[in-house]
C-alpha cells in the first residue's frame, strides 16, 4: 500500500479460527493467543513490515527498512505492537533486546467474526495511515505518519 508517497508492506502467515483438518472453532484471544505473552502475530515465519521511508508509529520513529512485528495481547489494558529489528525468525524466535519499540494498540469489538487473521495498511483520509489487524471479533489498530 502506498501512503503519502511511501510503500508500506506487511508479509505474514494467516492462521484460521477453525483448527486445521477439523471443524473445531478455536477461541483466539485468551485461548490460542494467550494474554500477557508475546505472540508472533501470524503463522509460520515471523511477520515482516517493510517501509521505504521512515514512519512514526506511537511516537516512535521507525527508520526505512524491514522489521519483524510481534504482539503482546492483554485482556485488560492496552495490547502492544512490538517492532523488532531482528529478521528471518521462524515462529516465536523472539529476542526482546532487538526491540525498536512497543506501541499501544487501539482495540475494539467488531460485529462480524473474521475467521482468518487479516492485516492491512489503510490510507488515512487526511494523510498518514492505519495499521490494522482483525481476527475473531476483535480489531486492533495503530495510526502512523510518514516522515517527510
Protein Blocks (a to p, Z undefined) as FASTA:
>chain_A
ZZehiacddddddddfbdghiabdcdfehplmcghiacehiahjadddddfbdcdeehia
cdeddddddddddfbdcddddddfbghiahjadcfklpfbdcdddddddfbdcfbdcddd
dddfkgpjdddddehjbccdddddddZZ
